[in-house]
């Protein structure tokens, strides 16, 4: 059976790419699903890595943001529809079954591993099998001469911590603005149908209260561009 590496552009799956390049991990194809909304740093890293190593990049028909905007939705921590529709389902449609899917969970997150076989796709966890933790993944990458990528994820992921939202506001104010607009659009929709508001930040606060314009003590003025989203 063929083996596919589910590549996300983060630390763990990049370590798997390196192990494969070193002949220490066997798979037939590495696949990155580009839904258009990973952090710009991640998308840039994946593009540069794909110039050096064989990585298949699958682009979705519409971006995660476009889909969310059209249906007035935001990603949710409990349902995780975004991961299923824009990552898992895209990969399942592409692979030839039966097959193995290699997932880059490190050994210090073994509790996340699910060994189930789903419609001919059997999950494997090579880092757990090799007892490689996240620190070990970073060492594998740096020892190979590559820069260690940032934690991968969508720029409006509800699992982001407050420091990530603040970094997004500082580094990519346009994307922070888009996240605010989407959150507001969803809140207006939920108000129309008589439901309680939902928030992108896990602490149940609107994004506009997470990073305020006058929080000058958080950022250097020259590195804190103004937001023009009018929210």
N, C-alpha and C positions, 0 to 999 in steps of 0.2 A: 504493500500500500504506500501511496505517496504521503509525505509528511509536509505540512505547511506551518511556517512560523507566523503567528499573528504578531505583526510588528506595530508598536504604537508610538515609536519615536522617543520613548523614555529610557531611563537608566537600565532597567532589567532586560528589556527586549533588545537593546543595543548590545548588552553584554552577550546575548545569544548570537547576534550577528558576528561579533568578534570571535566567539568560540567556534562558530562555523568556519570562519576564515582561517582559523588555526587548525582546522581538521579535528576539533575536539567535540563537535556537535553535528550530527547529520540531519539534514532536512532537504527537501527538494525545491522549496520556494518560500521566500519571505514576502509577506503581503502587508502593505500599509493601506488602510482605507482613508482616503482624503475626503472628509465631509465639509472642508472649507472653513472650519471654525476652531481648529487647534490653535494654540498660541503661535504667533508669528515666528518666535524663536524655534519652536518645535518643527514647523513646516520648513523653515530654512535648513535646520539640521538634517531633516529627512532627505531633502533635495540634495544636499551636499554629500550625504552618506550614499545615496543612490547613484551618485556619479562614480563612486569607488567600489561599491558592492552591489550584486544583483538584488534589487528590491522591486517587486511589482507594486505599482501605485494604482489603486482603483479609485476613480472619482465618482462620487454620487451624482445622480441626475440633478438634484438641487441641493443647496447647502443646508446644513442643520438650521442655520438662522432663518433662511428663506422659508423652510417648512414650518418652523416655530411661529414665524410672523404670520404666515398664511392661516394657520389654525389658531392663532392667538394663544399659544401654549408656551410654557417654559419647562425646562428639564426639572425633574423631581427626584429627590433622593430615594424615595420608597419604590416608585414604579420603575424608574430607570429605562423608560421607553426609548430615550435617545440612543443609549448604548446598543440596545437591541436592534433598532431600525437602521441606524447609521454606522454600525460597526459589525455586529454579529450577523445580521441577516445578509448584509452585502458579501461578507466573506463566505457564508454558507452557500450563497447562490453561485459563487465563483469556483469553489473547489470541486474536484472530482472524487466522488465517494465510491467505496469506503476509503477513509483516510485518517491520518493522525493530525490533530491540531496542537501545535506546541505553543504553550502560553507561558509568558515570562514572569510567573510569580516566584519571588525569592523565598528561601527556606524560612525566613523570619515572618512570612505571611502565609505559611502553609495552611492555615485555617480557611483561606479563601479557595483552596483547590477543590475542584469537583471532578472526580474521575469518571463521571457518567459518559455514556455513548449516546449521542443524539442524532438519530437518523443517519447512521453510518459515519459520524464524525466522533472519533475518540480523543478526548483531551489527554495531553501529556504535559508534564511540568519538569522540564530538564534541569532548571536551577535547583528545584527542591530535591530532585533525584541526586544531584551532585553536591548538595548541602552548601550552596552558594547563597550568602545573605546579601542584602543591599550594599553593604560596605564592600563586600567582595566583588560585586558587580562593578562598582566604581573603579576598583583597583584593576580589574580585567580591562576596562576601557582605557584608563589612563596609561597602564603599562603597554598597551598596544599603540600608544601615541595619539589617541583621539581625545578630544575634549569631552568632558562628561556633560550630557544633555540635562536640561532642566526637567523637572517633573512634568510629564506630558499630561495633556488634558485640554478640553474645550475652554475657551476664554470666558464663557458664561456658565461654567459647570457649578451646580449648587453644592458640590463637595469642596469647593475652594474655601480656604481659610481666609481670615480677614487680611493677613499680610499679603496674600495673593491678589485679593481685590484691590488693595492699596497699590501694589506693584502695577497692576493693570491700569489703574487710574493715572499713575505717574508715567509709565512707559508707553502706554497706548490709549490716550484719552479718547480717541475716536471709537475704539472698541468698547471701552467702558460706557461711553455714551450710548452705543447701540444696545448694550446689555440693559441699561436703564430704561431705554425706550421699549424694549421687549417686555421687561417686567411690568412697566406701566400699562402697556397694551393688554397684557394678561389680566391685570387687576381690574381694568375697566370692563373687560369681558366677564369676569367672574361677578362683578357688581351687577351687571345686566341680568345675569341668570340667578341672582340671589345667593351667591356662595361667598364664603370668606376669602380674603385675599391670600395669595401665595407669594413667597419671596425667593429670590435667587440665593440670597445669603442665608445660611443655615440657622442663624440666630433670630430669624423671623423679623428682620428689619429691612426697610427699603434700602436699595443700594445708595441712594442719594444721602442717606444718613451715615453710611459706613465711612465715606471719605468726604469731608466737607471742604468747601472752597477756602475757608479761613483757618484750616489746620496747618498753619505755616510751620509749626514745630516739627511736623512729620517729614517735610521735604525741603530741599534746597529750592529757593524761589526760581532759579534758572532751570531747574529740572522738573518744574511743576507747571506744565502748560495749562491754560484755562480750558474749561469744558464749554462748548457752545451748543449743547443739545437742548437748552432752554427748559430742562425739567427741574 
